[in-house]
């Protein structure tokens, strides 16, 4: 089982298709069996800067 702690930037790159790193982020997340997303990352992703 592959798992990783996910950073806010990876989620942002995955979300926005016009991002320079969209394909890389999507590929990375698709390979993982489990995403570990810290609560602070959820706050940053939802509320922004």
N, C-alpha and C positions, 0 to 999 in steps of 0.2 A: 504494500500500500504506500503510495507516494502522497506526502502531505507537506504543506509549507505554511508559514506565517505570511499573510498577505499584507502588503503595504498599501497605503492610500493611492499612491501613484499608479500601481498596477491596476487597481479598480478603475481609476479615471481613464487610463489608456485603453482598457478593455471596453469601457462604456462608449467612448467617442470614436466612431469609425473613421473620422478624418484625422485622428491623432497619428503622429509619426510612428508611434510604437504600438498601434492597435493590433496588428497581426502578431507581433511578438508576445504581447500580453495575453491575447486570446489563446495562442498556441500553448503558452506556459500554463494557463489556468485549465485548459482542456486536458492536459496531461496529468493533472493532479486528481487523486481520488478524494482528497479532503482539503478544504480550505480552512485555515485557522485565522480568523479575523478578530483582532483585538478590539475591544469596545472603543478605544480612542480612534481607531481607524474608521469605525462606523460613524462616530461623531463628525470626524473630518469630512468624510465622504458625503454625508447627508447635509450638514450645516455649512460646509465650505470654509474658506479662510475668514 
